[in-house]
Amino acid sequence: MQLGTRWDVGDEPPEALSEAMRRAIGRVEGELEADGIDAVGWRWTLTWLERRPIAELDDGTVVREEPDGGVVVLPPPADD
């Protein structure tokens, strides 16, 4: 695993990400805003596994690129 970078919600994702990853991250952020969730101070953490990006939001949401180039968004873990 290779550590990438961190950036704040609302900032531009790193340009090293594919357009599909950048769009998926934008959709997640748009959903947060639409749901009225205050994400001020939240950050994304980008890591690379086998040269594929994985972006994790502070709430546990994960956006990752699959080997076929598709992008998967995994919601945050449910509170028990």
C-alpha positions in Angstrom: 0.0 0.0 0.0 1.2 3.5 -0.9 0.1 6.5 1.1 -1.2 9.3 -1.1 -2.5 12.5 0.3 -5.3 14.1 2.3 -7.6 16.9 1.3 -10.7 18.7 2.7 -14.2 18.0 1.7 -15.1 20.6 -1.0 -11.5 21.0 -2.2 -10.5 19.6 -5.6 -9.4 15.9 -5.4 -5.8 15.2 -6.6 -5.4 15.3 -10.3 -3.7 11.9 -10.2 -7.2 10.4 -9.8 -9.2 9.3 -12.9 -12.2 11.4 -13.9 -14.5 8.6 -12.8 -13.0 8.7 -9.3 -13.2 12.5 -9.2 -16.9 12.4 -10.2 -17.7 9.8 -7.6 -16.1 11.8 -4.9 -18.1 14.8 -6.1 -21.3 12.8 -5.9 -20.6 11.7 -2.3 -19.9 15.3 -1.3 -23.1 16.5 -3.1 -25.1 13.9 -1.2 -23.7 15.1 2.1 -24.7 18.6 1.3 -28.2 17.5 0.1 -28.7 15.6 3.3 -27.8 18.6 5.3 -24.7 17.0 6.9 -22.2 19.4 8.2 -18.9 18.0 6.8 -16.8 21.1 7.7 -13.4 19.8 8.9 -13.9 16.4 7.2 -11.1 15.1 5.1 -10.5 12.5 2.4 -7.5 10.2 2.7 -6.1 8.8 -0.5 -4.1 5.6 -0.6 -3.0 3.3 -3.4 -3.3 -0.5 -3.4 -1.8 -2.3 -6.3 -1.7 1.0 -8.2 -5.4 1.6 -7.7 -6.7 4.5 -5.7 -8.8 4.2 -2.6 -10.3 7.4 -1.1 -11.7 7.2 2.4 -13.8 10.0 4.0 -13.6 10.6 7.7 -17.0 9.1 8.2 -15.9 5.8 6.7 -17.3 6.2 3.2 -14.9 4.6 0.7 -14.5 5.3 -3.0 -12.3 2.9 -4.8 -11.3 2.1 -8.4 -11.7 -1.5 -9.5 -9.3 -3.4 -11.7 -11.7 -2.9 -14.7 -11.6 0.9 -14.2 -15.1 1.0 -12.6 -15.6 2.9 -9.4 -17.3 1.6 -6.3 -18.7 3.7 -3.5 -19.1 2.0 -0.2 -21.2 3.8 2.4 -19.9 4.4 6.0 -20.4 1.6 8.4 -23.7 1.5 10.2 -23.9 2.6 13.8 -24.9 -0.2 16.0 
